Amino acid sequence: RYLYTAAAAAAAGVASAFDPSSSGVQSRRDALTNLVSAASATTALAFPAQPALAGVGAPVPFDETRKVLFPGSLMNSVAALRIESALRYTNISESRRKQNLDEKKRAKYGPKNTLIVCCSCSDDATPVADTLAGMLGKDITKAGVEGVVSLDCGSSGMPSASTMSDVSAAAKKLSASSGGREISVVLIFGPHVGISKEGKVGYVERRVNDEETVATSEYANASADDRSIADASKQAYKSIKAKVEAQIGAGGLGEGISEMTVVGGVTLNRCKFGGKEKGEDAFYPLMAKRIVPDGSTVDIYGGAFGDREVMPKDRE
C-alpha cells in the first residue's frame, strides 16, 4: 500500500513537472523537488537498508597485528620459496633473481643431498607439513615431511648440547642412503608465538579432540600487552641464535656436511580452522646465511629477504 502511494506520488510529480499548463518556472521547480522526494521514498520502501556484508573487505586481525609488530613477516610458503631461490640463485638484483649458471653450486641443494633440520618447540602444535621446514622439505628434497628432521628443543626452542651431533648423525644417515654424497643442511631455528583471531599476541586457537582450545605462549601473561609479548619473543630469538652460533663455532659442521644454511626467525602461529581467520603460519625472518666447513660464511639474507621491512634492531 505504501509502495503504491509513493509510486503514485512520483507519477503525479512527473506529470506536474512536465505539464505545459504549469504556471511559471517556480512551480515546475517545486514539482521536480517533489518528484525527487517521492522517488527516494519509493526506493527506500522497495529496497530497505541492508546491513553490510560482514567481513567482506575487512582487515584480518592476524595480518594487521603481524604487520605492525613483526613488519616484513610473510607466509611460510612464500618464505620457503624465497629461501630456495636464494640457495640456488646467487646473483641478485632489485628487480629479479638471476640464475646462477654454475651447476655445481646449484647442485649443492638438490633433492638427494639436502637435509632439512628444524629445532622445533615441543609445544608448537602446527603439523610439520605446514611449518617452514616442512614446506622446504616439499620444495627442495621432494620428500615432504620425510625429508625433515625435527629436533625437540623444549618449549623455548633452545637447542640442547647434543643438537649439532644429532644433525651430524642425520647427515651421515642420509649420505649412506644416497651413495655417499656430501650433504647440504638447512637448519631452521627460532621461537614461536601465536596471534589469535582477534589479533591478540601470545594466544592462538587450536582444536584438540574436536574441541576448541586456546594455546598460550610462554611469553604471555595477564598483564603483558601485545608489544611486550612480541618483544619477548624477539629477545628469545637472540638467545637461541647465540646458542646455535656457539655450537657451530665450537664443533664445526660435522663429518660429511659440505655446507650448512642457517635460517633464523620468529614463527607466528595462526588458527587453522574457521572462516577467513584461518590460514598458514607466518615467519619473521631475521637470519639467513651459508656456512662452509672452514667456518667462512656467505650472507644470503639480502637475496631472500632484503626487500622486507624487517626492523634492523631485531636482526642485531
Buried (B, 14 or more C-beta within 10 A) or exposed (E): EEEEEBBEBBEBBBEBBEEEEBEEEEBBEBBBEBBEBBBEBBEEBEEEEEEEEEEEEEEBBBBEBBBEBBEBBBBBBBBBBBBBBBBBBBEBEEEEBEEBEEEEEBEBBBEBBBBBBBBBBEBBBBEBEBBBBBBBBBBBBEBBBEBBBBBEBEBBBBBBEEBBEBBBBBBBBBBEEBEEBBBBBBBBBBBBBBBBBEBBBBBBBBEEEEEEEEBEBBBBEEEBEBEBBBBBBBEBBBEBBEBBBEBBEEEBBBEBBBBBBBBBBBBBBBBBEEEEBEBBBBBBBBBBBBBEBEEEEEEBBEBBBBEBEBBEEBBE
